[in-house]
Amino acid sequence: MLKPALGLLVLSLLCLGGASTYAAALTPHTAEYKVRISVLGGRLNTELRKTATGYVATHRIKATGIAAALVGGEIFAESEFRPGDDGILPVRYNANDEISKDKLRADIQFDWETQRVTGTYQDKDHAEPIVVDDPLDGLAHDGVSIQYELMLDLMNEGASRAYTLFDVDELKKLNISSVGTRTVKTRAGKFEAIGIRHQAENSSRQTTLWCVEELGFLPVMIQQHRKGKLRFEAKLVSYEALPDPGPAQPEVASTQGE
């Protein structure tokens, strides 16, 4: 999996006309972050766009400075998702990792009517694509849409204690905890942020999102620790809300379990 980007990795879409009971909705936007992965520098660009049936979120990491000469390519991930009764329903997830040692490529589809997730993935350990065809047991998210589920939940009722992540070839339970508040200084400004930490069961990797209410609980800083050491950090450089294209007329969202 795209560990740095998808660690981002940790979000009602009432304005879309869906069946969701959420009172607040996500704001389409673009954001740029300054990134440090171990000793290498980079840039993370994210974009959230509204579509006729929901949203598309794109995350892209590229090396900068001296690191760009040492590490070519990029880490790219995109998620299409729509509203459901119990939260965001991912529809399709694409990923292409040209930087990290995993070298992951994935094309995954979520079918909530049949309760199955299908597609293919390939990494450094597999010369040929691996077919994915697994059952879904309740609400699950890909590594991008899970961040927006968390943001959305914070805007409304608050984050759950656990989320389910579909990590390309397996379902993982992410335990969620609050780590309090702090002032975070970034190039985009100084913010009072709420710390939300998630960690998969049986994993030493902890990811903390420092989310800001006035930006729709967008994370202004993301930190990932492994075995107690900071391995990844992203700080907000700029944020821009995008024009709302107006109300859409989505299909009736199918909820899990039906």
Order of alpha helices (4+ residues) and beta strands (2+ residues): alpha-beta-beta-beta-alpha-beta-beta-beta-beta-beta-alpha-beta-beta-beta-beta-beta-beta
